Amino acid sequence: MRCPLCDGRLNHIQVRNIGDVTASILWQMHTGECPIHGWFQAEFVGKPPREVFPVDRPAGNARKVLIDGREIFSFPTVWNSVDVKDARQKVDPLDPRYWQIDWKQIGVSARNGRR
């Protein structure tokens, strides 16, 4: 997991097992802190997360981030845009390709978001 805003490495990474949905499906929350932009977290159940949330602390409340004057409360990942047919494939939920932010869904360019 990387900072959605600057793509920097997160510090103080925490991985919390929330539980097993079934014997073979993992349910986890990943949280980390960017020294510049604060805490972010993502939750997933067996597949990559659909969103990364800015939060006030690990397992805390969502907070807003201002980008180009717009209030952003979550950052959709590229996994959120995967075609339904492709989403049924077995994938590694920790594959960093799927955790990348889909800036097109937010409506701002990645350059404007990464300050």
Beta strands, then each sheet from edge to edge (+ up, - down):
strand 1: 11-22
strand 2: 25-34
strand 3: 38-45
strand 4: 51-55
strand 5: 65-67
strand 6: 70-72
strand 7: 75-76
sheet 1: 1+ 2- 3+ 4- 7+
sheet 2: 5+ 6-
end
